[in-house]
Amino acid sequence: MGAPQHVHTADNAVPPLDPELAGLLEDLAGIHPGIDLILDGIRLLALDRHDLDATQLLTVTLAGSPDGTDVLTAIGLLVARLTNPDSNPALRTIPFDQQKEAQRAGEALVFALADPDLHQHASNACAAIDTH
């Protein structure tokens, strides 16, 4: 194991959000209170100080679980719920063929997000942080 790397912030402080993430959070703000809560969580996770164990756990929990027990999968399942007229009565006001197309698209997202290759990068990052 090598020596800890030097960071480029005063007193080893957590740096501010990079412009890309900060801009995205700003662009998504105000759409719905639930989205604002998610954005607050992302901001907290990005700006909080974490130890190595927490970093590993957060990485796998956000997007790296081989069995789909992660936030990425939860978001996909939420989209599927929102695009299903059985669980979202608002969709029942559009023609049946549009309801079915929305439902199929939401189900396709869940299927795509279940691809193990999509989760492998975060899993690899978690493994690279392993200190045991």
Secondary structure by P-SEA (a helix, b strand, c coil): cccbbbbcccccccccccaaaaaaaaaaccccaaaaaaaaaaaaaacccccaaaaaaaaaaaccccccccaaaaaaaaaaaaaccccccccccccaaaaaaaaaaaaaaaaaaaccccaaaaaaaaaaaccc
